[in-house]
């Protein structure tokens, strides 16, 4: 019966095939049709019943019901995806349906009579597709000085589902350090929810150079399906950081015999910026330091090396100003200080530093210093040690026990006075500071201190003699040298500069003499007189220029030697004598007296008188008086005596006439 029915249907269609329809073109003879719409959810199991073509055939649809001749709409994949029973009109799924691949199926069901049935099977959407980003990883860049709210468009997620099952929102699920970013989205006419990434805070490449955000897209399903994309964000550098040295000050030592090119030390600076902004170049600031170019620095590595021969005696310490500069368009720079100490020899002996505590920082101490008073400050360090103050044993020798060494912390040592000082006994001391490190074998370093004891005015001038004896003729002219006295002051400087003076002693005729204040030479100031004072006594004072001045005195006994400077003196200047003409020869007619000052001894002057008789002469000779004068010591005085006698004789002759 079925076979018969099928043949009849074929014949019916075949009879109309000459009407212009081509092969495979099944156009029903009846022009009228009605539409039968069926719905099925995607993802239903294979064999799931979708519905029946003629389920409502009893209505006024004009459909006679099954059996049907099924004519699929070309390209609708009815044959491959649906199983249609033409005898019952039942439609089932042959494969798992996927709305995203095919959203509907169309076919024409031709009954034996009545209107054809156009069947449309619509596949209903299920949330079977998660939002999907076009790429799992996306990379973008932001300069670190990008302002807030600046956007970058990200690839949006696409969801093949429809409606609420499509992409509904985005979120950042991880990697958003310090909440630096936020998302914004908007949907356009094509139904795609587009995505933007915005700056939410302030970026700092040096703090966070990169971000790896996990962005998640969610649809409206319950539960929602998710898709993720990793957004790698690189923060681009701007030159906002200057180089920073790992030390603000560097210290190094180098022996004075170091050869040219010897490495002294290496400075190191880092710049947190990237690229050329973070590449550091080094240089020595020649305007502020090392104008003699004793050292050079490698601009790339920061290695400082010897550039010219060094000389410890010329310069022991070199201070360098090192500049680190980046290579940015507007370069930033910073500086560090480098102290390079030149050692005297190429070894690792301890280094002794001595600071003298005098007012001018020179090695001296006053002889008035009391025990316990500070002389010098000593600090010692060992170049072999990495610590600033090394474990070095320090001792002091010399000074004959007048100096000692004290310390409280074995770091700073003080030289102190131990015994009283006397510059006049010992004006200089040589102290030796010896530093011994703890190496094996230990190395020693010594430093000599040549200490000068400064003077105070604690000694008065001293004359070479307590009493000086001098001789001078009484006829000496003013300015005649008498004697030179000398006093010695054991102090020094102004404290030993001596000024001489004569004490005013009128009773000893000190006014006859004067003394040179600097040389101590005593000379006559006026005429001296042995008969007045044959041995004047002078008191000489020697005074230094100290503060306060000190003085002492000495005695000078000047012996004045007598000369015949006093002529005899008659007791009267005129004599008148009468004599008889018959006086006998040899009779005394006149007796006179002569006086003369003579030196009688120490401070004594005696008056001596000599008498002379005059006698008359008889005979043929004229009357004459004979007078024998005192013997004079020089011819001038004899002449005076003779003249007086002649005058006297003349007077007598006149009276006789």
C-alpha positions in Angstrom: 0.0 0.0 0.0 2.9 2.4 0.9 4.7 1.6 -2.2 1.6 2.2 -4.2 1.2 5.6 -2.5 4.7 6.6 -3.2 4.4 5.8 -6.8 1.3 7.8 -7.1 3.0 10.8 -5.6 5.9 10.5 -8.0 3.5 10.3 -10.9 1.6 13.3 -9.8 4.8 15.4 -9.5 6.2 13.9 -12.7 3.2 15.0 -14.7 3.8 18.6 -13.9 7.6 18.4 -14.4 7.4 19.7 -17.9 6.1 23.0 -16.8 9.5 24.4 -16.9 10.9 23.1 -13.6 14.4 21.8 -13.8 15.6 18.6 -12.3 15.5 18.5 -8.5 13.0 21.3 -8.5 10.0 20.2 -6.6 7.3 22.8 -6.9 4.0 21.7 -5.7 1.1 21.9 -8.1 -1.0 23.6 -5.5 0.0 27.2 -5.1 -1.6 27.7 -1.6 0.4 26.9 1.5 0.5 27.7 5.2 3.5 28.1 7.6 4.2 25.8 10.4 6.8 27.2 12.9 8.5 25.0 15.4 11.1 25.9 18.0 13.8 23.8 19.6 16.6 24.8 21.9 20.1 24.3 20.8 22.1 21.6 22.4 19.2 19.2 22.9 20.1 15.5 22.6 20.2 13.7 19.3 16.8 12.3 18.5 15.0 14.9 20.5 11.4 15.4 19.2 10.9 18.8 17.8 7.2 18.4 16.7 4.9 17.3 14.0 4.2 18.8 10.6 0.5 18.1 10.7 -0.1 18.4 14.4 -2.9 20.8 13.8 -4.2 19.2 10.6 -7.7 19.0 12.1 -7.9 22.8 12.0 -8.9 24.7 9.0 -5.3 24.7 7.7 -6.2 23.0 4.4 -3.7 20.3 5.1 -4.8 16.7 4.6 -2.2 15.5 7.0 0.5 12.8 6.5 1.9 11.3 4.5 4.0 14.2 3.2 6.5 14.6 0.6 9.3 16.5 2.2 11.0 19.1 0.1 13.9 20.8 2.0 14.7 24.4 1.1 18.0 24.3 -0.7 21.0 25.0 1.7 18.9 24.6 4.9 20.8 21.4 5.9 17.4 19.7 6.7 18.6 16.4 5.4 21.8 16.4 7.5 20.5 17.8 10.8 16.8 16.7 11.0 15.1 13.4 10.8 11.6 13.7 9.3 9.2 10.9 9.2 7.0 11.6 6.1 4.4 9.1 7.2 3.7 10.8 10.5 5.1 14.2 10.0 7.3 13.9 13.1 10.5 15.9 13.1 13.4 14.9 15.3 17.1 16.1 15.7 19.6 14.0 13.8 22.6 15.9 15.2 23.3 18.3 18.1 22.0 21.6 17.0 24.1 24.8 17.3 22.3 28.1 16.9 25.5 29.9 16.3 26.2 27.7 13.3 22.5 27.5 12.0 19.7 29.4 13.6 16.8 27.9 11.6 15.8 25.2 9.2 13.2 25.5 6.4 11.3 22.8 4.4 8.1 22.3 2.5 5.8 19.4 3.3 3.5 18.4 0.5 0.4 16.5 1.5 -1.7 14.3 -0.8 -4.2 17.0 -1.0 -4.7 20.4 0.4 -2.3 23.2 1.0 1.4 22.7 1.3 3.0 23.2 4.6 6.0 25.5 4.9 7.8 24.3 8.0 10.3 26.7 9.8 12.2 25.2 12.7 13.8 27.9 14.7 16.8 27.0 17.0 16.5 28.8 20.3 19.6 30.3 21.9 21.1 28.8 25.0 24.0 30.3 27.0 26.5 27.8 25.5 29.1 30.3 24.5 31.4 32.3 26.8 32.6 35.7 25.8 35.8 35.3 23.9 38.5 37.9 23.4 40.1 37.9 20.0 43.6 37.3 21.5 44.4 36.0 24.9 47.2 38.5 25.5 47.3 42.2 24.6 50.1 44.6 25.2 49.9 48.3 25.6 52.1 51.1 26.8 51.6 54.2 29.0 54.3 56.9 29.6 54.7 57.2 33.4 53.7 60.9 33.3 50.3 60.1 31.6 47.5 62.1 33.3 44.6 60.5 35.0 41.6 59.4 33.0 43.5 58.9 29.7 42.0 56.0 27.8 43.4 53.1 25.7 40.9 51.0 23.7 41.2 47.3 24.4 40.0 44.5 22.2 36.4 43.7 23.1 35.1 40.2 23.9 32.6 38.7 21.5 29.9 36.3 22.5 28.0 34.4 19.8 25.0 34.1 22.1 22.2 36.6 21.8 20.5 39.0 24.1 21.2 38.6 27.7 23.5 35.7 27.0 25.8 38.1 25.1 28.7 40.0 26.8 27.3 42.2 29.6 30.2 43.6 31.6 34.0 43.6 32.1 36.1 43.5 35.2 39.8 43.4 36.3 40.3 40.3 38.4 44.0 40.6 39.1 47.2 42.6 38.6 45.7 46.1 39.2 48.4 47.2 41.7 47.4 50.2 43.8 44.2 50.3 41.7 46.1 52.1 39.0 43.5 51.4 36.2 39.8 51.1 35.7 37.6 49.8 32.9 34.8 51.5 30.9 32.6 50.0 28.2 29.9 51.0 25.8 27.7 49.0 23.3 27.4 50.1 19.7 24.9 49.2 17.0 26.6 46.0 16.1 25.8 44.7 19.5 29.4 44.4 20.6 30.3 45.7 24.1 33.4 47.7 23.4 36.1 48.1 26.2 38.4 51.0 27.3 41.2 51.0 29.8 41.6 54.2 31.8 44.3 55.6 34.1 42.8 55.7 37.6 45.8 57.0 39.6 49.4 58.1 39.1 51.9 56.0 37.4 55.5 55.6 38.5 57.7 53.4 36.3 60.4 53.2 39.0 57.8 51.9 41.5 55.9 49.6 39.2 57.4 49.3 35.7 54.8 47.0 34.3 51.3 45.6 35.0 49.7 42.4 34.0 46.0 42.8 34.2 43.6 39.9 33.9 40.5 41.3 32.3 37.3 39.2 32.5 34.2 39.5 30.3 30.9 38.0 31.6 27.7 37.3 29.9 24.2 37.4 31.4 23.7 33.8 31.9 23.0 32.2 35.3 25.6 31.4 36.1 27.4 33.7 33.7 30.0 32.4 31.4 33.4 34.1 31.4 36.2 34.9 29.1 39.6 36.3 30.1 42.3 38.3 28.5 45.7 39.3 29.9 46.6 42.9 29.3 50.4 43.5 29.7 51.0 47.2 30.3 54.4 48.6 30.0 55.0 51.9 31.8 57.3 54.0 29.5 60.0 55.9 31.3 60.4 59.6 31.4 63.6 61.2 32.8 62.2 62.1 36.3 65.0 60.5 38.4 68.5 61.7 38.8 71.4 59.3 39.3 72.0 58.3 43.0 75.5 57.3 44.3 75.6 54.3 46.5 77.7 56.4 48.9 77.6 60.2 49.5 81.4 60.2 50.3 84.1 57.8 49.2 87.4 57.3 50.9 90.5 55.7 49.4 94.3 55.6 50.0 96.9 55.2 47.3 100.7 55.0 47.8 102.7 57.9 46.4 104.7 55.5 44.2 101.6 54.2 42.4 102.2 54.0 38.7 100.1 55.8 36.2 96.8 54.0 35.5 96.7 52.4 39.0 93.1 52.0 40.0 92.2 53.9 43.2 88.6 53.1 43.7 85.3 52.8 41.8 82.3 55.0 42.3 78.9 53.7 41.4 75.6 55.4 40.8 72.3 54.1 39.7 69.4 55.8 37.9 66.0 54.3 38.3 64.9 55.5 34.9 65.2 53.2 31.9 67.0 53.3 28.6 69.1 56.4 28.0 67.4 58.1 30.9 69.0 55.5 33.2 72.4 55.2 31.6 74.9 57.0 33.8 78.1 58.7 32.8 80.8 59.8 35.2 83.1 62.8 35.2 85.3 64.8 37.6 84.2 68.4 38.2 87.5 70.1 37.3 86.2 73.6 38.2 85.7 72.5 41.8 88.4 69.9 42.3 91.5 68.3 40.9 92.4 71.1 38.6 95.8 69.6 38.3 94.2 66.4 36.8 96.1 64.1 39.1 93.3 61.5 38.6 91.0 60.5 35.9 87.7 58.6 35.8 86.3 56.2 33.3 83.0 57.7 32.1 81.3 54.4 31.8 82.5 52.3 34.8 83.3 55.0 37.3 86.8 53.7 37.9 89.1 56.4 39.3 92.8 55.9 38.5 96.1 57.7 38.8 96.7 60.2 36.0 99.9 61.9 37.1 102.7 61.0 39.5 101.8 61.6 43.1 103.9 63.2 45.8 103.1 62.6 49.5 105.3 65.5 50.6 103.6 67.9 48.1 100.0 66.9 48.8 98.7 64.2 51.1 95.0 64.5 50.6 93.1 64.9 47.3 89.4 65.9 47.4 87.4 65.1 44.2 83.9 66.1 43.2 82.5 63.3 41.0 79.5 64.0 38.8 77.1 61.3 37.7 74.8 62.4 34.8 72.2 60.4 32.8 71.7 60.6 29.0 68.2 61.9 28.9 67.1 64.7 26.6 67.3 66.9 29.6 70.0 65.2 31.6 69.8 65.1 35.4 73.0 64.8 37.5 74.2 64.4 41.1 77.6 64.7 42.8 79.6 62.7 45.3 82.8 63.5 47.2 85.9 61.3 47.0 88.7 61.7 49.5 92.0 60.1 48.3 94.8 60.0 50.9 98.3 59.5 49.5 100.4 57.3 51.8 104.1 57.9 52.2 105.2 54.3 51.3 103.6 51.5 49.5 102.6 49.5 52.6 99.8 49.0 55.0 101.2 50.5 58.1 98.9 52.4 60.5 98.5 56.0 59.8 99.1 58.4 62.7 97.4 61.8 62.8 98.6 64.4 65.3 96.7 67.6 66.1 98.6 70.0 68.4 96.4 71.7 71.0 98.3 75.0 71.2 96.7 78.3 70.2 98.2 78.1 66.7 98.2 74.3 66.4 102.0 74.1 66.4 104.0 71.6 68.5 104.7 73.7 71.6 103.8 73.8 75.3 104.4 76.5 77.8 106.9 75.8 80.6 104.1 76.9 83.0 101.9 74.0 81.9 100.8 71.9 84.9 100.7 68.1 85.0 97.6 66.8 83.3 97.5 69.6 80.7 96.9 68.5 77.1 99.6 68.8 74.5 98.3 67.0 71.4 95.5 64.8 70.1 96.4 61.6 68.3 94.2 59.5 66.1 95.3 56.3 64.4 93.8 54.3 61.6 95.0 51.3 59.7 94.4 51.2 55.9 94.3 47.4 56.1 91.2 47.6 58.3 87.8 48.2 56.8 86.6 50.0 59.9 87.2 53.7 60.4 89.1 53.1 63.7 91.3 50.1 63.8 92.4 48.0 66.7 95.8 49.6 67.0 98.1 49.8 70.0 99.6 53.2 70.5 102.6 54.0 72.8 104.6 57.1 73.5 108.4 57.2 74.1 110.8 60.0 74.8 110.3 63.1 76.9 112.2 61.9 79.9 109.1 61.2 81.8 107.7 64.7 81.4 105.0 63.6 79.0 102.5 60.8 79.0 99.7 59.2 76.9 96.1 58.8 77.9 92.9 57.5 76.2 89.4 56.5 77.2 88.3 54.5 74.2 91.5 53.4 72.4 90.4 55.5 69.5 91.5 59.0 70.4 94.8 59.5 72.4 95.9 62.6 74.2 99.5 63.6 75.0 99.6 65.2 78.4 102.1 66.8 80.7 103.3 64.4 83.4 106.0 66.4 85.2 106.7 70.2 85.6 108.7 71.7 82.7 111.6 74.2 82.8 112.6 75.6 79.5 115.9 76.9 80.8 116.9 73.4 81.7 115.5 71.7 78.6 113.9 73.8 75.8 113.0 70.9 73.4 111.7 67.4 73.6 111.5 64.7 71.0 108.5 62.4 71.5 107.9 59.3 69.4 104.4 57.9 68.8 104.5 54.3 67.8 101.4 52.5 66.5 101.3 48.7 66.1 98.5 46.9 64.4 97.2 43.4 65.2 98.3 41.8 61.9 100.5 38.8 61.7 103.2 39.8 61.6 102.3 43.1 63.1 103.3 46.3 61.3 104.6 49.4 63.0 104.3 53.1 62.3 106.1 55.8 64.1 105.7 59.6 64.2 108.2 61.9 65.9 106.9 65.0 67.6 109.5 67.7 68.1 108.0 69.7 70.9 109.2 73.1 71.9 108.8 74.4 75.4 107.8 78.1 75.2 109.2 80.6 77.7 107.7 82.5 80.5 109.5 85.3 82.4 110.6 83.3 85.4 114.3 84.4 85.4 115.7 87.7 86.4 118.9 89.0 84.6 122.1 87.9 86.3 125.4 89.9 86.3 128.6 88.1 85.5 130.1 89.5 88.7 128.6 90.8 91.9 131.2 93.7 92.1 133.0 95.2 89.1 136.2 97.2 89.5 137.2 99.9 87.1 140.0 102.5 86.8 139.9 105.9 85.2 142.2 109.0 85.2 140.7 112.0 86.8 141.5 114.1 83.8 139.4 111.9 81.6 137.1 113.8 79.3 133.3 113.2 79.3 132.4 110.2 77.2 135.5 108.2 78.2 134.8 104.5 78.5 135.1 103.2 82.0 133.8 99.6 82.0 131.2 97.4 80.3 129.0 95.3 82.5 127.1 92.3 81.2 124.0 90.6 82.5 122.6 87.3 81.2 118.9 86.4 81.3 118.2 82.7 80.8 114.8 83.4 79.4 114.3 84.0 75.7 112.8 86.6 73.4 111.5 89.7 75.1 111.9 88.0 78.4 115.6 88.0 77.9 116.0 91.4 76.3 117.9 93.5 79.0 117.9 97.2 79.5 120.7 98.7 81.7 120.4 101.8 83.9 122.3 103.5 86.7 120.5 104.0 90.0 120.6 107.6 91.1 122.9 107.7 94.2 124.0 111.3 94.7 126.2 110.5 97.7 128.3 108.3 95.4 128.5 110.8 92.6 126.6 108.6 90.1 125.9 111.7 88.1 129.5 111.7 86.9 128.7 108.6 84.8 126.3 107.3 82.3 125.5 103.8 80.9 124.3 102.6 77.5 120.9 100.9 78.0 121.6 98.2 75.5 125.3 97.4 75.7 126.0 98.1 79.4 129.0 100.3 78.6 129.6 102.8 81.3 131.2 106.1 80.3 132.0 109.4 82.0 129.3 111.9 81.8 131.1 114.9 83.3 134.5 115.8 84.7 135.5 113.7 87.7 137.6 114.7 90.6 139.8 112.3 92.6 140.1 114.9 95.4 136.2 115.0 95.7 135.6 111.2 95.6 138.5 108.9 94.6 136.5 105.7 94.5 132.8 106.4 93.4 130.4 103.4 93.8 127.9 102.9 91.1 124.7 100.7 91.3 123.8 99.2 87.9 120.3 97.7 87.3 119.6 95.2 84.6 115.9 94.8 83.8 114.2 92.5 81.2 111.2 93.2 79.0 109.0 90.5 80.4 105.5 91.0 81.7 106.0 91.7 84.5 109.6 92.7 84.1 112.3 91.2 86.4 115.5 93.0 87.4 118.7 92.7 89.4 121.6 95.0 90.4 125.4 95.0 90.3 128.0 97.2 92.0 130.8 99.0 90.1 133.7 100.5 92.1 135.5 103.1 90.0 139.0 104.1 91.1 140.0 107.6 90.0 143.7 107.9 89.6 145.2 111.3 90.7 147.2 113.6 88.5 149.1 116.8 89.5 146.3 119.1 88.8 146.6 121.3 91.9 149.4 124.0 92.0 150.9 125.1 95.4 149.1 128.1 97.0 150.9 130.9 98.9 149.2 131.9 102.1 149.1 135.5 100.7 149.4 136.9 97.4 151.8 139.9 98.3 154.7 140.2 100.7 156.3 143.5 101.9 159.7 143.1 103.7 162.2 145.7 105.0 165.7 144.8 105.6 168.7 146.8 107.0 171.5 147.3 104.6 174.0 146.0 107.2 172.2 142.8 107.8 174.6 140.0 107.9 174.7 137.4 105.2 172.3 134.5 105.8 170.0 136.3 108.1 166.3 135.4 107.6 164.3 138.3 106.4 161.0 136.5 105.3 159.3 133.3 105.9 156.3 132.1 103.7 154.1 129.0 103.5 152.7 127.1 100.4 149.7 124.8 100.6 149.0 121.8 98.2 146.1 119.3 98.1 147.4 115.8 98.1 145.8 112.4 98.0 146.2 110.8 101.4 144.4 107.6 100.9 140.9 106.2 100.4 138.7 109.2 100.2 141.2 111.4 102.1 142.8 114.7 101.0 145.5 116.3 103.2 146.9 119.9 103.2 150.7 120.1 103.4 152.8 123.3 104.1 156.4 123.9 103.2 158.4 126.9 104.4 161.2 128.7 102.8 163.6 131.3 104.2 164.9 134.2 102.3 168.4 135.5 103.1 170.2 138.8 102.3 173.4 138.8 100.4 176.3 141.2 100.9 179.2 142.2 98.8 179.5 143.3 95.3 176.3 141.5 94.4 173.0 143.2 94.5 170.6 142.4 97.3 168.7 139.3 96.3 166.4 137.0 97.9 166.8 133.4 97.4 163.7 131.2 97.5 163.7 127.6 96.6 160.3 126.5 95.4 158.8 123.2 95.9 159.6 120.7 93.3 156.9 120.6 90.7 155.9 117.6 88.7 155.5 119.4 85.5 157.2 122.4 83.7 154.1 124.6 83.7 154.0 124.7 87.5 157.8 125.4 87.7 157.3 128.3 85.4 154.6 129.8 87.6 156.8 129.4 90.8 159.8 131.0 89.1 157.7 133.9 87.9 156.4 134.5 91.4 160.0 134.5 92.8 161.1 137.0 90.2 158.2 139.3 91.1 159.1 139.1 94.7 162.8 140.0 94.1 161.8 142.9 91.9 159.7 144.3 94.7 162.6 144.1 97.1 165.0 145.8 94.8 162.6 148.7 94.3 162.2 149.2 98.0 166.0 149.2 98.4 166.4 151.9 95.8 
